Amino acid sequence: MIKKLITAFSIFLTAGCGYKVINKAEQSNYSISNISSTGDRRINYILKNNLSLNSKNNSKNVLNLELNSIKTKTVKEKNIQNQIIKYKISVNVNAKFNLINNQKIYSINSSNNGDYVVSKNQSSTISKEKSLIRNLVENISNDIEDKISAIVNDF
């Protein structure tokens, strides 16, 4: 009897919580007309592709986007023989955009960092570095998309 009462009470509490899953495709109601970029070319290429794929082409909110990306690679760990074991990569992106119908300039800063282990082969070390950069930039592009959508949806 008590188990049924607890189950019914928990269903009652969670059913009316007002939680709603946000559909990202419905939330992005903007289109990007122009993307200019400075900084690291690989990071900018990935950012441009991710941001332009998720924007709608026939939206009334058209914006110009300016990207500035900085990649910093530092040594994280060395072993006893003073050989590098781990690198740390930090990616920082400053995105400035303005809506065509509104001349106000908005600025978004987003950064992400991660580390990778050096392999015996240089080719696998380079592929680990490229994979890490790709993952970091995809997280940053998702963050920028969310912030742009939040600013655009305020209008």
N, CA and C atoms as an extended XYZ file, in Angstrom:
465
Properties=species:S:1:pos:R:3:atomname:S:1:resname:S:1:resid:I:1 pbc="F F F"
N         0.820       -1.185        0.000 N   MET     1
C         0.000        0.000        0.000 CA  MET     1
C         0.870        1.257        0.000 C   MET     1
N         1.908        1.244        0.815 N   ILE     2
C         2.782        2.411        0.908 CA  ILE     2
C         3.555        2.582       -0.402 C   ILE     2
N         3.975        1.463       -1.033 N   LYS     3
C         4.700        1.546       -2.294 CA  LYS     3
C         3.823        2.151       -3.383 C   LYS     3
N         2.542        1.772       -3.414 N   LYS     4
C         1.633        2.336       -4.408 CA  LYS     4
C         1.423        3.819       -4.170 C   LYS     4
N         1.344        4.221       -2.907 N   LEU     5
C         1.160        5.622       -2.575 CA  LEU     5
C         2.391        6.447       -2.961 C   LEU     5
N         3.583        5.914       -2.702 N   ILE     6
C         4.823        6.607       -3.058 CA  ILE     6
C         4.952        6.704       -4.580 C   ILE     6
N         4.626        5.636       -5.302 N   THR     7
C         4.685        5.649       -6.760 CA  THR     7
C         3.710        6.662       -7.337 C   THR     7
N         2.504        6.680       -6.837 N   ALA     8
C         1.504        7.624       -7.322 CA  ALA     8
C         1.924        9.061       -7.018 C   ALA     8
N         2.475        9.290       -5.844 N   PHE     9
C         2.906       10.629       -5.465 CA  PHE     9
C         4.065       11.099       -6.346 C   PHE     9
N         5.024       10.186       -6.633 N   SER    10
C         6.162       10.573       -7.479 CA  SER    10
C         5.725       10.832       -8.914 C   SER    10
N         4.778       10.071       -9.428 N   ILE    11
C         4.256       10.314      -10.769 CA  ILE    11
C         3.542       11.655      -10.814 C   ILE    11
N         2.805       11.966       -9.786 N   PHE    12
C         2.093       13.232       -9.703 CA  PHE    12
C         3.069       14.413       -9.698 C   PHE    12
N         4.171       14.287       -8.987 N   LEU    13
C         5.140       15.381       -8.910 CA  LEU    13
C         5.877       15.592      -10.225 C   LEU    13
N         6.276       14.514      -10.884 N   THR    14
C         7.059       14.653      -12.112 CA  THR    14
C         6.199       14.950      -13.334 C   THR    14
N         4.923       14.626      -13.296 N   ALA    15
C         4.072       14.847      -14.458 CA  ALA    15
C         3.783       16.326      -14.672 C   ALA    15
N         3.711       17.096      -13.640 N   GLY    16
C         3.370       18.499      -13.787 CA  GLY    16
C         4.542       19.438      -13.599 C   GLY    16
N         5.744       18.993      -13.901 N   CYS    17
C         6.916       19.820      -13.616 CA  CYS    17
C         7.118       20.908      -14.655 C   CYS    17
N         6.518       20.792      -15.832 N   GLY    18
C         6.671       21.802      -16.854 CA  GLY    18
C         7.930       21.640      -17.681 C   GLY    18
N         8.625       20.542      -17.551 N   TYR    19
C         9.846       20.306      -18.314 CA  TYR    19
C         9.482       20.029      -19.758 C   TYR    19
N        10.147       20.706      -20.665 N   LYS    20
C         9.888       20.519      -22.081 CA  LYS    20
C        11.227       20.411      -22.804 C   LYS    20
N        11.364       19.432      -23.663 N   VAL    21
C        12.580       19.249      -24.429 CA  VAL    21
C        12.607       20.308      -25.535 C   VAL    21
N        13.729       21.018      -25.637 N   ILE    22
C        13.860       22.072      -26.638 CA  ILE    22
C        14.385       21.464      -27.923 C   ILE    22
N        13.657       21.695      -28.999 N   ASN    23
C        14.094       21.244      -30.304 CA  ASN    23
C        15.016       22.308      -30.886 C   ASN    23
N        16.250       21.964      -31.116 N   LYS    24
C        17.245       22.939      -31.558 CA  LYS    24
C        16.931       23.473      -32.955 C   LYS    24
N        16.309       22.649      -33.798 N   ALA    25
C        15.975       23.103      -35.143 CA  ALA    25
C        14.906       24.190      -35.115 C   ALA    25
N        13.960       24.096      -34.199 N   GLU    26
C        12.934       25.123      -34.086 CA  GLU    26
C        13.481       26.393      -33.454 C   GLU    26
N        14.482       26.259      -32.618 N   GLN    27
C        15.008       27.401      -31.885 CA  GLN    27
C        15.883       28.294      -32.755 C   GLN    27
N        16.584       27.737      -33.711 N   SER    28
C        17.475       28.550      -34.548 CA  SER    28
C        16.673       29.164      -35.690 C   SER    28
N        16.221       30.390      -35.473 N   ASN    29
C        15.432       31.078      -36.487 CA  ASN    29
C        16.201       32.275      -37.029 C   ASN    29
N        17.388       32.018      -37.503 N   TYR    30
C        18.228       33.051      -38.083 CA  TYR    30
C        18.958       32.477      -39.281 C   TYR    30
N        19.424       33.369      -40.136 N   SER    31
C        20.264       32.944      -41.244 CA  SER    31
C        21.501       33.824      -41.271 C   SER    31
N        22.588       33.253      -41.693 N   ILE    32
C        23.865       33.958      -41.733 CA  ILE    32
C        24.140       34.351      -43.180 C   ILE    32
N        24.276       35.649      -43.416 N   SER    33
C        24.524       36.105      -44.786 CA  SER    33
C        26.017       36.176      -45.101 C   SER    33
N        26.833       36.523      -44.109 N   ASN    34
C        28.254       36.688      -44.361 CA  ASN    34
C        29.028       36.243      -43.130 C   ASN    34
N        30.072       35.435      -43.348 N   ILE    35
C        30.953       35.007      -42.266 CA  ILE    35
C        32.370       35.416      -42.638 C   ILE    35
N        32.973       36.269      -41.808 N   SER    36
C        34.384       36.610      -42.003 CA  SER    36
C        35.153       36.078      -40.802 C   SER    36
N        36.412       35.689      -41.047 N   SER    37
C        37.151       35.044      -39.968 CA  SER    37
C        38.616       35.443      -40.002 C   SER    37
N        39.198       35.457      -38.803 N   THR    38
C        40.629       35.664      -38.638 CA  THR    38
C        41.118       34.649      -37.620 C   THR    38
N        42.401       34.348      -37.676 N   GLY    39
C        42.957       33.397      -36.722 CA  GLY    39
C        43.304       32.082      -37.381 C   GLY    39
N        43.133       30.999      -36.637 N   ASP    40
C        43.496       29.664      -37.094 CA  ASP    40
C        42.562       29.212      -38.213 C   ASP    40
N        43.121       28.809      -39.347 N   ARG    41
C        42.305       28.457      -40.514 CA  ARG    41
C        41.505       27.180      -40.310 C   ARG    41
N        42.089       26.166      -39.682 N   ARG    42
C        41.386       24.901      -39.481 CA  ARG    42
C        40.188       25.089      -38.553 C   ARG    42
N        40.379       25.842      -37.500 N   ILE    43
C        39.288       26.105      -36.556 CA  ILE    43
C        38.188       26.900      -37.248 C   ILE    43
N        38.564       27.914      -38.008 N   ASN    44
C        37.569       28.732      -38.702 CA  ASN    44
C        36.799       27.933      -39.735 C   ASN    44
N        37.463       27.021      -40.414 N   TYR    45
C        36.792       26.180      -41.413 CA  TYR    45
C        35.715       25.315      -40.757 C   TYR    45
N        36.056       24.679      -39.652 N   ILE    46
C        35.083       23.832      -38.951 CA  ILE    46
C        33.936       24.679      -38.411 C   ILE    46
N        34.260       25.838      -37.844 N   LEU    47
C        33.228       26.728      -37.313 CA  LEU    47
C        32.278       27.197      -38.409 C   LEU    47
N        32.829       27.626      -39.541 N   LYS    48
C        31.982       28.091      -40.636 CA  LYS    48
C        31.029       27.005      -41.105 C   LYS    48
N        31.546       25.793      -41.256 N   ASN    49
C        30.691       24.694      -41.712 CA  ASN    49
C        29.587       24.383      -40.711 C   ASN    49
N        29.927       24.311      -39.429 N   ASN    50
C        28.923       23.985      -38.423 CA  ASN    50
C        27.884       25.085      -38.287 C   ASN    50
N        28.304       26.333      -38.293 N   LEU    51
C        27.367       27.428      -38.106 CA  LEU    51
C        26.478       27.654      -39.323 C   LEU    51
N        27.026       27.517      -40.525 N   SER    52
C        26.219       27.753      -41.715 CA  SER    52
C        25.261       26.602      -41.995 C   SER    52
N        25.599       25.386      -41.561 N   LEU    53
C        24.689       24.257      -41.776 CA  LEU    53
C        23.440       24.359      -40.905 C   LEU    53
N        23.577       24.939      -39.722 N   ASN    54
C        22.447       24.986      -38.801 CA  ASN    54
C        21.632       26.261      -38.898 C   ASN    54
N        21.956       27.160      -39.813 N   SER    55
C        21.148       28.362      -39.964 CA  SER    55
C        20.119       28.127      -41.060 C   SER    55
N        18.962       28.773      -40.908 N   LYS    56
C        17.890       28.642      -41.892 CA  LYS    56
C        18.089       29.675      -42.994 C   LYS    56
N        17.806       29.272      -44.226 N   ASN    57
C        18.064       30.163      -45.354 CA  ASN    57
C        17.003       31.245      -45.524 C   ASN    57
N        15.767       30.958      -45.199 N   ASN    58
C        14.698       31.926      -45.446 CA  ASN    58
C        14.125       32.450      -44.129 C   ASN    58
N        14.983       32.995      -43.316 N   SER    59
C        14.575       33.546      -42.036 CA  SER    59
C        14.553       35.057      -42.133 C   SER    59
N        13.721       35.682      -41.307 N   LYS    60
C        13.659       37.147      -41.312 CA  LYS    60
C        14.808       37.755      -40.508 C   LYS    60
N        15.462       36.979      -39.649 N   ASN    61
C        16.599       37.452      -38.866 CA  ASN    61
C        17.893       37.084      -39.590 C   ASN    61
N        18.436       38.037      -40.334 N   VAL    62
C        19.658       37.820      -41.099 CA  VAL    62
C        20.784       38.526      -40.358 C   VAL    62
N        21.907       37.839      -40.238 N   LEU    63
C        23.014       38.425      -39.491 CA  LEU    63
C        24.338       38.250      -40.209 C   LEU    63
N        25.257       39.170      -39.909 N   ASN    64
C        26.647       39.090      -40.353 CA  ASN    64
C        27.472       38.619      -39.174 C   ASN    64
N        28.394       37.707      -39.422 N   LEU    65
C        29.162       37.085      -38.351 CA  LEU    65
C        30.658       37.274      -38.597 C   LEU    65
N        31.369       37.651      -37.549 N   GLU    66
C        32.819       37.808      -37.616 CA  GLU    66
C        33.438       36.928      -36.538 C   GLU    66
N        34.334       36.030      -36.941 N   LEU    67
C        34.958       35.078      -36.030 CA  LEU    67
C        36.436       35.387      -35.867 C   LEU    67
N        36.919       35.311      -34.640 N   ASN    68
C        38.340       35.438      -34.348 CA  ASN    68
C        38.718       34.262      -33.449 C   ASN    68
N        39.575       33.380      -33.946 N   SER    69
C        39.916       32.172      -33.202 CA  SER    69
C        41.395       32.160      -32.839 C   SER    69
N        41.666       31.640      -31.642 N   ILE    70
C        43.040       31.516      -31.156 CA  ILE    70
C        43.218       30.107      -30.603 C   ILE    70
N        44.278       29.438      -31.077 N   LYS    71
C        44.610       28.102      -30.566 CA  LYS    71
C        45.938       28.198      -29.837 C   LYS    71
N        45.957       27.678      -28.609 N   THR    72
C        47.178       27.674      -27.817 CA  THR    72
C        47.528       26.234      -27.467 C   THR    72
N        48.760       25.841      -27.786 N   LYS    73
C        49.228       24.486      -27.496 CA  LYS    73
C        50.374       24.593      -26.504 C   LYS    73
N        50.193       23.960      -25.351 N   THR    74
C        51.228       23.997      -24.316 CA  THR    74
C        51.552       22.586      -23.859 C   THR    74
N        52.724       22.429      -23.270 N   VAL    75
C        53.152       21.144      -22.731 CA  VAL    75
C        52.483       20.963      -21.376 C   VAL    75
N        51.841       19.815      -21.194 N   LYS    76
C        51.176       19.554      -19.924 CA  LYS    76
C        52.026       18.689      -19.006 C   LYS    76
N        52.638       17.645      -19.558 N   GLU    77
C        53.455       16.735      -18.736 CA  GLU    77
C        54.720       16.328      -19.478 C   GLU    77
N        55.778       16.103      -18.687 N   LYS    78
C        57.021       15.532      -19.196 CA  LYS    78
C        57.417       14.377      -18.283 C   LYS    78
N        58.151       13.431      -18.859 N   ASN    79
C        58.616       12.314      -18.033 CA  ASN    79
C        60.002       12.615      -17.459 C   ASN    79
N        60.620       11.621      -16.842 N   ILE    80
C        61.910       11.798      -16.173 CA  ILE    80
C        63.012       12.145      -17.171 C   ILE    80
N        62.914       11.604      -18.396 N   GLN    81
C        63.919       11.890      -19.417 CA  GLN    81
C        63.663       13.229      -20.116 C   GLN    81
N        62.753       14.019      -19.600 N   ASN    82
C        62.398       15.334      -20.133 CA  ASN    82
C        61.757       15.241      -21.516 C   ASN    82
N        61.064       14.114      -21.777 N   GLN    83
C        60.321       13.949      -23.018 CA  GLN    83
C        58.862       14.323      -22.757 C   GLN    83
N        58.246       14.940      -23.733 N   ILE    84
C        56.856       15.389      -23.593 CA  ILE    84
C        55.931       14.186      -23.658 C   ILE    84
N        55.040       14.089      -22.674 N   ILE    85
C        54.065       13.000      -22.625 CA  ILE    85
C        52.679       13.488      -23.036 C   ILE    85
N        52.289       14.683      -22.564 N   LYS    86
C        50.957       15.226      -22.842 CA  LYS    86
C        51.050       16.676      -23.274 C   LYS    86
N        50.164       17.026      -24.209 N   TYR    87
C        49.977       18.409      -24.618 CA  TYR    87
C        48.591       18.874      -24.186 C   TYR    87
N        48.471       20.151      -23.935 N   LYS    88
C        47.174       20.757      -23.640 CA  LYS    88
C        46.872       21.761      -24.740 C   LYS    88
N        45.684       21.654      -25.313 N   ILE    89
C        45.260       22.581      -26.360 CA  ILE    89
C        44.079       23.385      -25.830 C   ILE    89
N        44.177       24.680      -25.992 N   SER    90
C        43.109       25.589      -25.593 CA  SER    90
C        42.655       26.365      -26.828 C   SER    90
N        41.352       26.359      -27.082 N   VAL    91
C        40.782       27.061      -28.229 CA  VAL    91
C        39.858       28.139      -27.697 C   VAL    91
N        40.078       29.368      -28.148 N   ASN    92
C        39.257       30.504      -27.742 CA  ASN    92
C        38.709       31.175      -28.996 C   ASN    92
N        37.396       31.382      -29.025 N   VAL    93
C        36.753       31.995      -30.183 CA  VAL    93
C        35.953       33.198      -29.713 C   VAL    93
N        36.181       34.314      -30.376 N   ASN    94
C        35.403       35.518      -30.134 CA  ASN    94
C        34.546       35.737      -31.376 C   ASN    94
N        33.234       35.676      -31.208 N   ALA    95
C        32.302       35.859      -32.315 CA  ALA    95
C        31.552       37.169      -32.114 C   ALA    95
N        31.572       38.003      -33.146 N   LYS    96
C        30.809       39.246      -33.132 CA  LYS    96
C        29.805       39.167      -34.261 C   LYS    96
N        28.571       39.542      -33.965 N   PHE    97
C        27.563       39.532      -35.018 CA  PHE    97
C        26.616       40.696      -34.823 C   PHE    97
N        26.020       41.086      -35.930 N   ASN    98
C        24.966       42.085      -35.879 CA  ASN    98
C        23.845       41.660      -36.808 C   ASN    98
N        22.637       41.938      -36.377 N   LEU    99
C        21.478       41.677      -37.209 CA  LEU    99
C        21.395       42.771      -38.256 C   LEU    99
N        20.968       42.408      -39.468 N   ILE   100
C        20.893       43.375      -40.558 CA  ILE   100
C        19.900       44.493      -40.220 C   ILE   100
N        18.755       44.137      -39.625 N   ASN   101
C        17.747       45.154      -39.311 CA  ASN   101
C        18.051       45.898      -38.012 C   ASN   101
N        19.038       45.461      -37.247 N   ASN   102
C        19.436       46.115      -36.006 CA  ASN   102
C        20.948       46.322      -36.068 C   ASN   102
N        21.404       47.535      -35.876 N   GLN   103
C        22.820       47.830      -36.034 CA  GLN   103
C        23.645       47.577      -34.773 C   GLN   103
N        23.030       47.062      -33.724 N   LYS   104
C        23.757       46.774      -32.495 CA  LYS   104
C        24.657       45.559      -32.698 C   LYS   104
N        25.899       45.645      -32.202 N   ILE   105
C        26.862       44.552      -32.347 CA  ILE   105
C        26.890       43.746      -31.056 C   ILE   105
N        26.728       42.435      -31.194 N   TYR   106
C        26.757       41.519      -30.057 CA  TYR   106
C        28.065       40.736      -30.097 C   TYR   106
N        28.602       40.457      -28.935 N   SER   107
C        29.864       39.737      -28.842 CA  SER   107
C        29.688       38.490      -27.990 C   SER   107
N        30.241       37.389      -28.461 N   ILE   108
C        30.168       36.108      -27.759 CA  ILE   108
C        31.586       35.559      -27.643 C   ILE   108
N        31.997       35.250      -26.439 N   ASN   109
C        33.288       34.594      -26.213 CA  ASN   109
C        33.031       33.169      -25.761 C   ASN   109
N        33.730       32.249      -26.368 N   SER   110
C        33.590       30.846      -25.990 CA  SER   110
C        34.961       30.193      -26.058 C   SER   110
N        35.270       29.397      -25.053 N   SER   111
C        36.560       28.706      -25.050 CA  SER   111
C        36.372       27.291      -24.535 C   SER   111
N        37.297       26.457      -24.924 N   ASN   112
C        37.275       25.055      -24.529 CA  ASN   112
C        38.712       24.555      -24.562 C   ASN   112
N        39.034       23.613      -23.704 N   ASN   113
C        40.382       23.067      -23.716 CA  ASN   113
C        40.345       21.576      -23.446 C   ASN   113
N        41.425       20.924      -23.838 N   GLY   114
C        41.557       19.491      -23.637 CA  GLY   114
C        43.014       19.094      -23.795 C   GLY   114
N        43.299       17.854      -23.482 N   ASP   115
C        44.673       17.386      -23.611 CA  ASP   115
C        44.689       16.033      -24.313 C   ASP   115
N        45.842       15.710      -24.851 N   TYR   116
C        46.029       14.420      -25.522 CA  TYR   116
C        47.419       13.886      -25.221 C   TYR   116
N        47.538       12.575      -25.315 N   VAL   117
C        48.782       11.870      -25.002 CA  VAL   117
C        49.589       11.717      -26.289 C   VAL   117
N        50.884       11.937      -26.190 N   VAL   118
C        51.789       11.787      -27.322 CA  VAL   118
C        52.008       10.295      -27.579 C   VAL   118
N        51.891        9.899      -28.842 N   SER   119
C        52.104        8.499      -29.223 CA  SER   119
C        53.536        8.286      -29.688 C   SER   119
N        53.880        7.024      -29.922 N   LYS   120
C        55.211        6.711      -30.428 CA  LYS   120
C        55.364        7.176      -31.874 C   LYS   120
N        54.285        7.106      -32.651 N   ASN   121
C        54.299        7.546      -34.046 CA  ASN   121
C        53.827        8.986      -34.131 C   ASN   121
N        54.527        9.769      -34.920 N   GLN   122
C        54.148       11.164      -35.057 CA  GLN   122
C        52.819       11.308      -35.785 C   GLN   122
N        52.542       10.412      -36.718 N   SER   123
C        51.290       10.503      -37.465 CA  SER   123
C        50.079       10.271      -36.564 C   SER   123
N        50.180        9.346      -35.620 N   SER   124
C        49.047        9.132      -34.713 CA  SER   124
C        48.929       10.274      -33.705 C   SER   124
N        50.044       10.895      -33.343 N   THR   125
C        49.996       12.068      -32.472 CA  THR   125
C        49.295       13.221      -33.178 C   THR   125
N        49.592       13.421      -34.445 N   ILE   126
C        48.949       14.483      -35.216 CA  ILE   126
C        47.468       14.206      -35.390 C   ILE   126
N        47.101       12.939      -35.627 N   SER   127
C        45.676       12.613      -35.773 CA  SER   127
C        44.933       12.798      -34.451 C   SER   127
N        45.581       12.516      -33.316 N   LYS   128
C        44.967       12.769      -32.015 CA  LYS   128
C        44.752       14.267      -31.803 C   LYS   128
N        45.743       15.054      -32.210 N   GLU   129
C        45.623       16.504      -32.075 CA  GLU   129
C        44.483       17.040      -32.942 C   GLU   129
N        44.389       16.590      -34.183 N   LYS   130
C        43.324       17.044      -35.072 CA  LYS   130
C        41.954       16.626      -34.560 C   LYS   130
N        41.855       15.415      -34.031 N   SER   131
C        40.590       14.933      -33.485 CA  SER   131
C        40.168       15.754      -32.266 C   SER   131
N        41.118       16.059      -31.403 N   LEU   132
C        40.818       16.875      -30.231 CA  LEU   132
C        40.366       18.272      -30.641 C   LEU   132
N        41.057       18.868      -31.597 N   ILE   133
C        40.676       20.204      -32.065 CA  ILE   133
C        39.278       20.169      -32.665 C   ILE   133
N        38.974       19.149      -33.454 N   ARG   134
C        37.640       19.032      -34.054 CA  ARG   134
C        36.563       18.947      -32.982 C   ARG   134
N        36.795       18.138      -31.950 N   ASN   135
C        35.811       18.004      -30.872 CA  ASN   135
C        35.647       19.306      -30.090 C   ASN   135
N        36.750       19.986      -29.801 N   LEU   136
C        36.677       21.241      -29.068 CA  LEU   136
C        35.912       22.293      -29.865 C   LEU   136
N        36.191       22.378      -31.164 N   VAL   137
C        35.540       23.384      -32.002 CA  VAL   137
C        34.057       23.067      -32.190 C   VAL   137
N        33.700       21.797      -32.273 N   GLU   138
C        32.278       21.455      -32.381 CA  GLU   138
C        31.527       21.848      -31.114 C   GLU   138
N        32.145       21.658      -29.959 N   ASN   139
C        31.511       22.105      -28.708 CA  ASN   139
C        31.372       23.624      -28.678 C   ASN   139
N        32.387       24.321      -29.145 N   ILE   140
C        32.332       25.780      -29.189 CA  ILE   140
C        31.265       26.254      -30.169 C   ILE   140
N        31.154       25.608      -31.316 N   SER   141
C        30.143       26.026      -32.294 CA  SER   141
C        28.735       25.783      -31.762 C   SER   141
N        28.533       24.694      -31.026 N   ASN   142
C        27.222       24.473      -30.401 CA  ASN   142
C        26.916       25.551      -29.367 C   ASN   142
N        27.931       25.945      -28.613 N   ASP   143
C        27.759       27.005      -27.622 CA  ASP   143
C        27.423       28.331      -28.298 C   ASP   143
N        28.116       28.653      -29.385 N   ILE   144
C        27.853       29.901      -30.112 CA  ILE   144
C        26.453       29.883      -30.711 C   ILE   144
N        26.039       28.750      -31.283 N   GLU   145
C        24.686       28.634      -31.840 CA  GLU   145
C        23.627       28.867      -30.770 C   GLU   145
N        23.823       28.270      -29.602 N   ASP   146
C        22.855       28.453      -28.519 CA  ASP   146
C        22.771       29.912      -28.083 C   ASP   146
N        23.928       30.579      -27.972 N   LYS   147
C        23.927       31.975      -27.542 CA  LYS   147
C        23.333       32.890      -28.602 C   LYS   147
N        23.626       32.631      -29.877 N   ILE   148
C        23.022       33.435      -30.951 CA  ILE   148
C        21.510       33.250      -30.957 C   ILE   148
N        21.057       32.009      -30.820 N   SER   149
C        19.613       31.746      -30.797 CA  SER   149
C        18.935       32.442      -29.631 C   SER   149
N        19.587       32.441      -28.481 N   ALA   150
C        19.009       33.107      -27.313 CA  ALA   150
C        18.908       34.605      -27.539 C   ALA   150
N        19.908       35.208      -28.146 N   ILE   151
C        19.874       36.654      -28.394 CA  ILE   151
C        18.836       36.982      -29.478 C   ILE   151
N        18.798       36.193      -30.540 N   VAL   152
C        17.853       36.458      -31.626 CA  VAL   152
C        16.411       36.241      -31.170 C   VAL   152
N        16.187       35.236      -30.336 N   ASN   153
C        14.828       34.961      -29.866 CA  ASN   153
C        14.310       36.008      -28.881 C   ASN   153
N        15.185       36.857      -28.363 N   ASP   154
C        14.728       37.929      -27.482 CA  ASP   154
C        14.015       39.030      -28.238 C   ASP   154
N        14.210       39.099      -29.557 N   PHE   155
C        13.539       40.150      -30.345 CA  PHE   155
C        12.128       39.778      -30.645 C   PHE   155
